[in-house]
Amino acid sequence: MATPPFKKNYRCVPFLQQFYEGGAFVVSSDASFIACACGDSIKIVDADTAAIRSTVEGGESEVFTALALSPNDKLLFSAGHSRQIRVWDLSTMKCVRSWKGHDGPVMGMTCHLSGGLLATAGADRKVLVWDVDGGFCTHYFTGHKGVVSSILFHPDPNKQLLFSGSEDGSVRVWDLMSKKCIATLGHESTVTSFAISEDGWTLLSAGRDKVVNVWNLRNYTCKKTVLTYEVLEAVLVIKSGSDFASCVGSLSQKRKETSVSSEIYFITVGERGVVRLWSSESAVCLFEQKSSDVSTKMDEQNRGFTAAVLLPSDRGLLCVTADQQFIFYSPVKTLEGEISLTTSKRLIGYNEEIVDMKFLGDDEQFLAVATNVEHIRVYDVASMSCSFILAGHTDIVLCLDSCVSSSGTTLIVTGSKDNNVRLWEAESKTCIGVGVGHMGAVGAVAFSKKRRDFFVSGSSDRTLKVWSFDGLSEDANKPINLKAKAIVAAHDKDINSIAVAPNDSLVCSGSQDRTACVWRLPDLVSVVVLRGHKRGIWSVEFSPVDQCVVTASGDKTIKIWAISDGSCLKTFEGHMSSVLRASFLTRGTQLVSCGADGSVMLWTVKTEERIAVYDQHEDKIWALAVGKKTEMLATGGSDAAVNLWYDSTALDKEEAFRKEEEGVLKGQELENAVSDADYAKAIQIAFDLRRPHRLFELFSELCSKNDYDNHVGKTLGALGKEDFRLLFEYLREWNTKPKLCHVAQFVLFRAFSILPPTEITEIKGIGELLEGLIPYSQRHFSRIDRLVRSSFLLDYTLTGMSVIQPETDTKISNDEPLVDTDMKTRAADVVLPNEHTDEQNETHDEQEDKALSKKRKSKKSKSSAKKKAKGVGYTEVAAVPLAV
């Protein structure tokens, strides 16, 4: 079998991200996205894929307690412990206005259908109404004696009413026109939710007193009290024409009940974690879920639903659980005329710390994830939705493994802190076997690779156990008790990892005692002990083709060992912290590892070379899953995020070839533009090709042109913002070199002349670029200034040596015509006795004497010997002008 090509690069795709930690959330009017409070930020999450579209950063100490959306979903309103009410533009993700609201945290808010008013309920027992555009308070309501927990505008714009519920059990109705409280209604405990009937004349209020009160808004009296025997968190009115309404109609026909015109059907959710449907007239429950989809928790306070929303466009019902799950329900009518709720989607807002994961089946369509909870969450890789949950353990699940049995069913084995192992069938989503016998937490499990009829478990009780599938039945209603075929005290400390050989003949265990032991199956006879690590071993795995084992340790190294003699064959170093997982790739020729430093590394086994390093996690990476067919990777860790990694070697090669081909074509286009003197086009192509040297040559050629200023200005005017950012980066580098700084300074001058200051400040990273330009520019100007000042001394010296004659002012009368200098000289030689006076002759003689004196001074600069030797000749030459 041919060895598959080496993998040189992987591309990361975020699969599961933390987007909700409980608390405030709001659903868009078309149910396309959900805005969720997550720590000190707000995540805008796609309702279909759970992908984070964008993030609103609130600040380091801001904790959001209330959220609301405008009716057109363009504005997001938020409030938190800082008491600031902020309005965010979702198109730009910027805060357009903010103001200080209550004297305490805002506990709830809602926006009017007009979009112009925002009502807020505070812990300071006040209800305030704000003008959204102006940010000022229009209504100030007081009267509640406890924290105001819920608030709602009347959906009919003609009825200017506002409802508020408090922890003191009171429901107050406020008239926005008269700005007064017109009615006070009551519960025995905290009011949690409101709902208005379709005709607008009935109010339903739910509270933690386990009842739903039906109020007549004409006279504000209680029409009916529905006992639910459950602490309620939400009440929702079913509107006519929806899927729920059609299901309720068929249910009423089956019960042969005559529906009253004033009858209202509503949904309640609460601490029991089930959805129930009620009739307001008969005050009876028409439908109740048979079982809860909420994960069972040891802590009773973390059970049930915390909120619910009826989605538009027949998209069903959205329920939010206490463990940060968004469960989407769709009503279905059965053949018997009953109602059934199907879970169409499940989004997990927070996965806590991810400790282990495995791909399921041969097609790798699902990913099983173990977190710091008592159940296993199985995700659909394509939709990123949690398909189902495997619940049965009573404590945190620490490890898992999967395989496809000989009959074709997908099996999952899990180990937990409850000291038990459980065997699951993925298709039926049921537990088919339980293994009891370990005296400590089960930290490692591994399936048989060939026969797939047993699995091995390792525990903190330092023992290994081999469990058989004997007695398993597909038709069993209850899980059977699995039997251990072999057991051995394997290590001196906790067992962290187990791996079974491809031929099922050996099993290897890694422990905190810094050793890895190889055992022969099925009797668990010791074969060899691998010693050499300085810290505990976190991961072990057999090579798929060679007689060797790879181990990952807390000493920051990965080692490959020979099974025959236990010698260390290779050591891989590169991680900055403990290596927590290591696995073979490409038929044993490559390795992938991840560690506590949050990095994923790709290695070549033969050369021990590290090919690539990826840093996509913010904390320890505890889990690593490798697909058997595609060798797709999945990583997860303490940052509650799961990333999928796809082999992009072939795509990168094709992309590099395509870029090279485009580079050749554009390079030729660049040369053609230069030959045609089309510098604007040539410079733009040079920017596209990222060729700074060629760009400098083009600017140098432009500077040598006659009309260079216009050429450079025209060329720079055609550049975009991103091109200007690149240009400033190149100028920063050119400006550091004296040979290139002249062109850099000229281009920089033209760029600052073209761009207005407002556009310059908008360039990304301009501050850092200017910090690199200013010091070298100051150095260049200082050098030029010193050069200019030095030239003054040279001028003075040459002037003193009479090499350079100083400029003299020549006074010319206004009526005297301008004539050439030669003509003046010739005119001076012509003697006209009648026109020259004695004074003019005297002036002419003085000028000749001065000229003769200057020539004598210039001759004195020669040596004295030369003067004596040529004294006669000098006198004769000097006398020539006098003779003339």
C-alpha positions, 0 to 999 in steps of 0.5 A, spaced: 500 500 500 502 506 497 504 511 503 499 517 502 503 524 501 506 528 507 501 533 510 505 540 510 499 544 513 492 544 516 487 549 516 483 551 522 475 552 522 472 554 529 467 548 531 465 550 538 466 557 541 463 559 547 458 564 546 453 564 552 454 564 560 447 564 562 443 571 563 441 576 558 439 574 551 435 576 545 432 573 539 431 577 532 425 578 530 426 573 524 429 568 528 436 569 524 440 571 530 441 571 537 444 576 541 447 573 548 451 576 554 458 572 554 462 575 560 464 582 558 462 582 551 455 580 547 456 575 542 451 575 535 450 568 534 447 565 528 441 561 530 442 556 524 450 554 525 451 557 532 457 561 529 459 567 532 457 573 527 460 578 531 462 581 538 460 587 541 466 589 547 463 592 553 469 593 557 473 589 562 469 590 568 462 590 564 457 584 566 451 585 562 444 584 565 439 586 560 439 586 552 433 588 547 433 589 540 429 594 536 423 592 532 428 592 525 433 589 529 438 594 527 439 597 534 441 593 540 440 596 547 444 593 553 445 595 560 449 592 566 452 593 573 456 599 570 449 602 570 450 605 563 445 604 558 448 603 551 445 603 544 449 599 539 449 600 531 449 592 529 451 594 522 458 597 525 458 594 532 459 601 535 456 605 540 452 610 538 450 613 544 450 612 552 447 614 558 447 613 565 440 610 567 438 607 574 441 607 581 442 600 581 443 594 575 438 594 570 434 587 570 430 588 564 429 592 558 424 592 552 423 596 546 416 599 544 414 597 537 415 604 534 422 603 536 422 610 539 421 608 546 425 604 551 423 601 558 428 599 563 427 595 570 432 596 575 434 593 582 433 600 585 425 599 584 424 604 579 421 603 572 424 608 567 422 610 559 427 613 555 427 616 548 432 612 544 434 618 539 435 623 545 437 619 550 433 622 555 428 620 560 420 621 558 417 617 564 419 616 571 415 610 575 416 608 582 412 604 587 414 597 587 417 595 593 422 590 590 427 589 585 423 590 578 424 583 574 420 583 568 417 589 563 413 589 557 410 594 553 403 593 550 403 590 543 397 594 541 400 601 539 393 604 540 394 602 548 399 606 551 400 601 557 406 598 560 407 592 565 412 591 570 413 585 575 417 585 581 420 581 586 415 583 591 409 579 587 406 585 584 404 587 577 403 594 576 400 597 569 402 604 567 399 609 563 404 612 558 399 618 557 397 620 564 404 617 567 400 614 572 399 607 575 392 605 573 392 598 576 396 594 581 395 586 580 398 581 585 402 574 585 405 571 592 412 571 589 417 574 584 413 575 577 418 572 572 414 573 565 408 576 561 404 575 555 398 578 552 393 575 548 391 576 541 385 581 542 389 585 547 384 585 552 387 579 556 394 579 560 397 572 563 402 573 568 407 567 571 411 567 577 415 563 582 409 562 586 407 556 581 401 559 578 399 563 572 394 568 573 389 571 567 387 578 568 382 582 564 385 588 562 378 592 561 377 592 569 383 589 571 380 583 575 383 576 575 379 572 570 382 565 572 388 562 576 391 556 573 395 552 578 401 549 575 405 546 581 412 548 578 416 554 579 415 558 572 420 562 568 416 563 562 409 564 559 407 564 552 401 565 548 400 561 542 397 565 536 392 563 531 395 560 524 402 557 528 404 550 528 402 550 535 395 552 534 394 547 529 396 542 533 392 544 539 386 544 534 386 537 533 388 536 540 381 539 542 377 535 537 380 529 539 378 531 546 371 533 544 371 540 547 368 546 544 373 551 544 370 558 547 371 564 543 375 567 549 379 561 550 387 562 550 392 557 549 399 558 552 405 554 554 409 554 560 416 552 562 420 552 568 424 548 573 422 541 571 425 542 564 419 540 560 414 544 556 407 544 557 401 546 554 395 549 557 388 552 556 385 558 560 378 556 560 379 549 563 385 551 566 388 544 565 394 541 562 393 539 554 400 537 553 406 535 557 413 532 555 414 525 557 421 526 559 426 532 560 431 534 555 435 538 560 441 534 562 441 532 569 445 535 574 447 533 581 445 541 583 438 541 584 439 549 582 442 548 575 436 544 573 430 546 568 429 552 563 430 559 565 427 562 559 423 561 552 421 564 546 416 563 541 419 564 534 416 567 528 415 564 521 413 557 524 420 556 526 418 553 533 419 554 540 426 556 543 427 554 550 434 556 554 436 551 560 440 553 566 446 549 563 447 554 557 443 550 552 438 553 546 433 547 545 429 548 538 422 544 538 418 543 533 411 541 534 408 534 530 402 531 530 402 524 531 397 519 527 393 518 534 392 526 534 396 527 539 402 532 540 409 531 540 415 535 540 421 534 536 428 537 538 430 540 531 436 543 534 440 544 540 446 549 541 451 549 546 453 556 549 458 554 554 462 547 554 466 548 560 473 544 560 473 539 554 477 533 557 476 528 551 473 527 544 472 522 538 469 521 531 464 517 531 463 512 525 466 511 519 464 517 515 466 521 521 459 525 521 459 526 529 463 528 534 463 525 541 465 530 546 466 529 554 466 536 558 466 537 565 459 534 566 456 528 567 454 526 560 456 526 553 454 531 548 454 528 540 455 534 535 453 534 528 460 536 524 456 539 518 451 543 522 455 544 529 449 542 532 448 538 538 444 532 535 443 528 542 446 527 549 448 520 552 446 521 560 447 516 565 453 517 569 453 520 576 459 524 576 464 527 571 466 523 564 473 523 564 475 519 557 471 516 551 473 512 545 469 509 539 469 504 534 464 500 529 462 493 531 462 487 527 455 488 526 456 495 523 453 499 529 457 505 532 459 503 540 462 508 545 465 507 551 466 512 557 469 512 563 467 517 569 469 519 576 463 515 579 468 509 578 464 506 572 465 505 565 459 505 560 458 502 553 453 506 549 450 504 542 450 511 538 444 509 533 439 508 539 442 513 544 442 508 549 446 505 554 447 497 553 452 495 558 455 498 565 462 496 568 463 496 575 469 494 579 474 500 579 475 503 586 477 510 583 476 514 577 476 511 570 481 516 567 482 512 560 479 507 556 480 504 549 477 499 544 479 493 541 482 495 534 481 488 530 476 484 533 472 489 536 469 485 542 472 488 548 475 494 551 480 496 556 480 501 562 485 504 566 483 508 573 486 512 578 486 505 583 492 504 578 489 497 575 488 495 568 481 491 566 479 488 560 472 488 559 468 483 554 462 484 550 459 477 552 452 477 554 450 483 550 444 484 546 441 489 541 434 488 544 435 489 551 431 494 555 436 495 560 444 495 560 447 489 562 453 488 567 459 487 563 464 482 566 472 483 567 476 478 563 483 480 566 485 485 571 492 487 573 496 492 578 499 496 572 503 502 575 505 506 582 500 512 580 494 514 576 493 511 569 492 517 564 492 513 557 491 507 554 492 504 547 491 497 544 495 495 538 492 494 531 492 487 531 489 486 538 495 483 541 498 488 546 496 494 550 500 500 552 498 504 559 501 511 560 502 513 568 503 519 572 509 514 575 513 517 569 513 510 565 509 506 560 508 499 560 506 494 554 502 488 556 500 482 552 493 481 551 488 477 553 492 476 560 495 482 561 502 479 562 508 484 562 512 485 556 516 491 557 517 497 561 519 504 557 523 508 562 526 515 560 521 521 561 522 525 567 515 527 568 508 523 568 506 520 561 499 523 558 498 520 552 500 513 549 499 510 542 501 504 537 504 506 530 500 503 525 505 500 521 511 499 526 513 495 532 513 502 536 510 506 541 509 514 541 509 517 548 507 524 550 510 527 557 509 532 562 517 533 561 515 537 554 518 531 550 515 526 545 518 519 545 518 513 540 520 507 543 521 500 540 517 494 543 522 489 542 527 492 547 524 498 550 529 503 547 528 510 546 528 511 538 527 518 537 525 524 541 521 530 539 522 537 543 519 543 541 513 544 546 514 550 551 510 546 556 507 539 558 505 535 552 498 532 553 496 528 546 500 525 541 498 521 535 500 518 528 499 521 522 500 519 514 501 511 516 506 512 521 510 517 518 508 523 521 506 526 528 501 531 531 501 533 538 498 538 542 500 541 549 499 545 555 502 551 551 495 551 547 499 549 541 498 544 535 505 541 532 506 537 526 512 533 526 516 528 521 518 522 524 524 520 520 527 527 520 524 529 527 523 536 524 517 540 526 513 542 520 508 547 522 506 550 529 499 552 530 496 557 536 489 557 535 487 555 543 488 560 549 489 555 554 491 547 555 489 542 549 486 536 553 483 533 547 485 530 540 481 526 535 484 524 529 479 522 523 481 515 520 479 516 513 480 523 512 485 524 518 481 531 520 483 533 526 479 536 532 482 539 538 479 542 545 481 544 551 480 548 557 478 554 553 471 551 552 473 551 544 473 546 539 477 547 533 476 542 527 483 542 522 483 540 515 489 538 511 490 543 506 496 541 503 493 540 496 489 546 496 495 550 498 499 547 493 494 549 488 493 556 490 501 557 490 501 554 483 495 559 481 499 565 485 505 564 481 502 563 474 498 570 476 505 573 478 508 571 472 502 574 468 502 581 472 510 581 472 509 581 464 504 586 464 508 591 469 514 591 464 509 593 458 506 598 462 513 601 464 515 601 457 509 604 455 511 610 460 504 608 464 507 609 471 500 609 474 498 602 472 505 600 473 505 602 480 498 599 481 501 592 479 507 593 483 503 594 489 498 588 487 505 584 487 508 586 493 514 588 490 517 594 494 524 594 490 520 595 483 516 600 486 522 604 488 525 603 482 518 606 479 518 612 483 526 613 482 524 614 474 518 618 476 523 623 480 528 624 474 522 626 469 521 633 467 514 634 470 515 629 475 511 633 481 505 632 476 506 624 475 507 622 482 501 626 484 497 623 479 500 616 481 498 617 488 491 619 487 489 613 484 491 609 490 486 606 495 487 606 503 490 599 503 495 601 498 497 607 502 498 603 508 503 599 504 506 605 501 507 608 508 510 601 510 515 601 504 517 608 505 518 607 513 523 602 510 526 606 505 527 612 509 532 608 514 537 608 508 541 614 506 541 612 499 534 611 498 531 616 503 531 622 498 526 618 494 522 616 500 522 623 502 519 626 496 514 621 495 512 622 503 511 629 501 507 628 495 502 623 499 501 628 505 499 633 500 494 629 497 491 626 503 487 630 508 489 629 515 482 625 516 484 620 511 491 619 514 488 618 521 483 612 518 489 608 515 490 602 520 496 602 524 498 609 522 501 611 529 506 606 529 508 607 521 509 615 523 513 613 529 518 609 525 518 615 520 519 621 524 526 619 527 529 618 521 526 624 517 529 628 523 536 625 522 536 626 515 534 634 516 539 634 521 544 632 516 542 636 511 542 642 515 549 641 517 551 640 510 548 647 508 551 651 514 558 648 512 557 650 505 557 658 508 564 657 510 566 655 503 563 661 500 566 665 505 573 662 504 572 662 496 570 670 497 576 671 501 581 668 496 577 672 490 575 666 487 568 668 487 567 676 486 561 679 490 555 681 487 555 689 486 549 693 485 549 697 478 545 703 478 542 704 471 538 711 470 531 710 468 532 714 462 538 710 460 536 704 455 539 697 457 545 695 453 549 689 452 556 689 456 560 688 450 557 694 447 558 698 453 565 696 453 566 698 446 562 705 447 567 706 453 573 706 448 570 711 443 573 718 445 568 724 444 571 730 446 565 734 446 561 729 450 566 727 456 567 732 462 573 732 466 569 728 472 567 723 467 574 722 465 576 721 472 571 716 474 573 712 468 580 712 471 578 710 478 575 704 475 581 702 471 585 702 477 581 698 481 581 693 476 588 693 476 589 692 483 584 686 483 588 682 478 595 684 482 592 681 488 590 674 485 597 674 482 600 675 489 597 668 491 602 664 487 609 663 490 614 668 491 619 665 486 614 664 481 613 672 481 620 674 480 621 669 475 616 672 471 616 679 473 617 682 466 611 678 463 606 679 469 608 687 468 607 686 460 600 683 461 598 687 466 599 693 462 595 691 456 588 694 458 592 700 460 594 701 453 587 699 450 
